[in-house]
Amino acid sequence: MRPCDNCKRLGKRCLVGEGSDKCARCVSVGCACDLAPNPAAWERLEKERQRVFNESNEALAKFNRLQKQLVVLEERKRKIVDLELKNIEELEREEEEQRVAAEAAPMFDVASETLTVPDLDWSSLFAESS
């Protein structure tokens, strides 16, 4: 059997009587002997272990809930980005169609024999220079 901390520190032999959980030296001087665990200390240790165990389980459950929320939020974000990209593509397509239509439109309407001239700010062309 290993010696208690007191006997080990003093370099003495640790003698334990039959049926005792303390060595003779510790009993004679009235100090705490660490050969056997103190029941009250053991109970406190077990309660603390159970509290930490429960707390870690709660933390793990919270972590799992937060991970699920994160997945849902990332999916929402992806849908918003996809929708915005579709909107941008549609706008670009419409702009391209308008540009092609404008390029293809004749400037001279044969039926009415009129020339279509783009709107210009004529006043700036004929403004007098100072």
N, C-alpha and C positions, 0 to 999 in steps of 0.2 A: 504494500500500500504506500502511496506517496505521502510524504510528510506534509503537515499543514504549513501555511506560510510563516507562522510565528516560529515553529521549530526549525524550518528551513533557514530562515533569516539568522537564527541564533546558532545554527550548525548542530542542533541537538537531535537526538533520536525521538521520533514521534511515537508515543505509546498510547494505544487506544484500548480501553477496557471492553470486554465482550458486552454487546447490547448497547454500547454508547456511540454517539455520533460526534463526540468531542474527545480530544486527546487529554491525557492526564495533566500535562503542563498547562494547557489553556484553562482547564477546570480549576487547577490550583491557584492560578493568578487572576482568574475571573475575566479573561479576555475572550473575544469572539474567536471561534475556531472554524476554519473554512473546510474542514474535512467533509462535512455534509451540508447540503444547501439549507439555508434558513427558510422554513416554510413560508413565512410572511414575505421574504424577499422573492422566493420562487413564485408566489401568487402575484406579486406586483409585476414581476417579469412576464408572466403569462398574460396578464391583463394588458400590459403594454404591447406585447407581441400581437395579441388579438386586435387591439385598436389599430395598430399599424397595418395589419393584414386587411382589416375592413376598409381602412382609408385607401389602401392601394387598390382594392377592388372597386371602390367608388371612383377613384381617379381613372382607372382603366375603362370603366363604363362611360365616364364623361368623355374620355379621349375617343372612344368608339362613336359616341353620339356626334361629337364635333367633326370627326372624319366623314361621317355620313352627310352632315350639313355642308361640309366643304365640297363633297362630290356634287350635291344638288346645286350649290351656288356656281360651281365651275360649269355645269351643264347649262344653267340659265345664261351665264356669261357667253358661252359658246353659241347658243341660239341667238342672242342679241347681235353678236358679231356677224354670224351668218346672215341674219336678216339685213343688217346694215350693208354688208357686201353685195347682197342681191339688189338692194335699193340703188347703190352706187352703179352697179353694172347696168341696171335698167335706165338710169339717168344718162349714162354714157351712151347707151344704145340709142336712146331718143335724140340726144344731141347729134350723134353721127347721122341718123336718119334725116334730121333737119338740115344738116350741113350738105349732105348728098342731094337732098331735094332742092336746096337753094342753088347749088352748083348746076343742077340739071335744068332749072327753070330758065326759059329763054328770056333774054332782055328785050327782045322785039316781039310783040304780039302780032302775028300775021293777020289774024282775023280783024282786029281793030286798027291795025296799022299804027300802033303807038309804041314808042320806045319806053321801056321801063328803066328809069334811072334811079340808082340808089339815093337815099336821102343824104344830102350833104348840107353842111352849114356854109351857104354861099356868102353870108355876111363876112366871114373871116377871110374869104378869098379876095374880096373887093375892099377890104378895110384899108383906109389911108394910113400910110406909114408916117409917123411923126419924126 
